[in-house]
Amino acid sequence: MGSNLIDALFIFMLACFIGFEVIRHVSPLLHTPLMSLTNALDAIAVVGAIVLVGERKSAFATVLGVIAIIAATSNVVGGFLITDRMLKMFKSSRPVKK
């Protein structure tokens, strides 16, 4: 069991490092599409957490699932608010000519 935990931690740390490096090198023009993509991935996490809570394997798993649902949902909502705010920055403040 100790070996599996070490392997999982290594993969997690490697994924964090690679994700940080990829996002750090994204140009500012691509941040809005990247945020939209992460919102979609967070929505998948919400659905997965709902499925896990629905299984009701144990009380501890149910509590962790509810916490995961709350955290992922707040991340999705916050991501959409930030994306909307970023898109408003690109809109022109000049009146449209007809």
Rosetta blueprint (number, residue, H / E / L):
1 M L
2 G H
3 S H
4 N H
5 L H
6 I H
7 D H
8 A H
9 L H
10 F H
11 I H
12 F H
13 M H
14 L H
15 A H
16 C H
17 F H
18 I H
19 G H
20 F H
21 E H
22 V H
23 I H
24 R H
25 H L
26 V L
27 S L
28 P H
29 L H
30 L H
31 H H
32 T H
33 P H
34 L H
35 M H
36 S H
37 L H
38 T H
39 N H
40 A H
41 L H
42 D H
43 A H
44 I H
45 A H
46 V H
47 V H
48 G H
49 A H
50 I H
51 V H
52 L H
53 V H
54 G H
55 E H
56 R L
57 K L
58 S L
59 A H
60 F H
61 A H
62 T H
63 V H
64 L H
65 G H
66 V H
67 I H
68 A H
69 I H
70 I H
71 A H
72 A H
73 T H
74 S H
75 N H
76 V H
77 V H
78 G H
79 G H
80 F H
81 L H
82 I H
83 T H
84 D H
85 R H
86 M H
87 L H
88 K H
89 M H
90 F H
91 K L
92 S L
93 S L
94 R L
95 P L
96 V L
97 K L
98 K L
